[in-house]
Amino acid sequence: MEGNNPDEAIKPVIEAKEPSVEVQPKEKKPLIPALKEFYSAHYKKLLIIPIVLLVLAIIQIAVQTATTGEFMKKDVSLKGGLTVTVLTDKEISPEILKNALSSDLPSNDISVRLLKSVAATSGIIISADIENEKSDELLASIEKNLGIELTPDTYTIEVMGSTLGASFFRETFKTLYIAFLFMAMVVFLFFGTSLKYKAISIALTLLAAYSLLINKSLATDIIAYILGPVLIVIYTINSIPSIAVILAAFSDIIITLAVVNLIGMKISTAGIAAFLMLVGYSVDTDILLSTRVLKRKEGTVIDRIFGAMKTGLMMTLTTSAAVILTLIFTGSETITQIMTIIFIGLLADIINTWIQNAGILLIYLEKKKNE
């Protein structure tokens, strides 16, 4: 036919045979399933993180002990000395005042901190490892550098003898050690399977407590400190879940202590109490994890870990929020120290519970399944 082009007749047929292909965007996995998949594939590698943190913390404490003779920085309440609280509304730089006092008393360790209310500075606290007989020198230096006259209405002084401070520190350390042993025993009684070794752990723990806190002597102290490692060996041989909980609590304390040392905080009696509180909180989250994973059977192991993690992290976040608010609004140095230690411990516990403890449990269950 005239005017007809064969190519034009073929073109619609070709176009009909070539259907358009729409490129579908790649679907993103929801966050939780993606995290579960990542954790399942890499939980053994992730164990490197808490191991490295623990090793670095131990190195920091060891170096500090070798260089200063003390594994933690102690304040006057544990080391002995004087604490002077001066009530004043003057604007004072703690650093400048500390340098001035240190130049007058170069042989003494001096710390200065502000005493604050919510609105403004209400005073200043000066601590020095100085004997009571030399208190007049410290007071005279304070008067000179502050430019005020100290009267019984404007200042108070607290005295802690060096012998009493050292003795108190030893007793509080013993209390912390025994608290840790009892915590480990309770965990083993819950997760251990051997009645024989449960009875042995109870007997050895009670013997350690008696030796350290009641029948006080050098020989019994040595016995108590030897029984600790013996108990750890028993727990390791007989119950991996128990030793995982104990290791997590130990890691929380050691890492927190190392960080506290690095930021230069001097630990008081309140700080020791904070470490005791930290032991309890650490065990709480670890028991939650281990109970969900070992005692329950619904879902996969990863599902149970993430279920426990959801509850545990909610506990940690709510506690952290309360701690942060307290740090913002408190004017008490004692409360600030307690809350700072707890906050550092909470951050360490996230790693040691949900990476370290969870990873050890997964390895344990995998090995148990293959046996």
C-alpha angles and dihedrals in degrees: 000000000000115000094015117126115206091211091058091053093051096045098074090049091053092047090051091054093053107069116196114255116215116210108229115216113245110258117239117224116240113262099250097049089046091052091048091051092048093047093047090054099042109026092114092052091047089060087074090073099063091037092055092045091051093048092049090048092051090048091051092050092045093050092048091049091050094048102038104021091238128089090210136027109254127201128215094281090064102027102037130246141101132313117196120192114197119193110217139134094211118125104251132179107220092204095052092046091048092052091048094049091045090054090054093044104028096165095059134078107236130185128186128195135169123249105221137188121197092269106038149333112301101176149331133254120213120190124187135172091234131132120253090244089066096048091110090062091053094046092048091051091049092051092048096048097041094043093225136109115245115225131174088260096054104045144031129198128207123196126206116180115226092235092049092046093050091046092049091050091052091050094048091048090052090050091052091048093050091045088055092049092051091047090053091048093052091049091050092048089054100044103023121099104199115087089194094058092041088059090046091051091052092049095047093045092051090047091052091049092048092047094048104037107026112022094045116192138118093258094050091045089055090049091051093050091048092051091060096066090041090057091047090054090051091050093047093051096044107032126023092183089056094051089046090058092045092048091051092051091046091049091050092055096044095046092046091049091050092050091047089052092049094053089050099242116162110221118230131184087276089057091055088052089052091055089052089052089049092057090056095047093047093052090048094061093039092051089049091054097043093046093050093047101041106029101041125066106189117112127355124312090255090052091053092047092052091045090055090043091056091055095040096049090048088055091048095047094049091048091047091051091053091047093050093049090050091050090051098049106029121101094190119105090204094054091044091056093048093048094045092054092046092048092051089047092051091055091048091048092058090061097038096047105037098034107024103033094036091049093050090050091051092051090047093051092044091052091045090052092052094050 
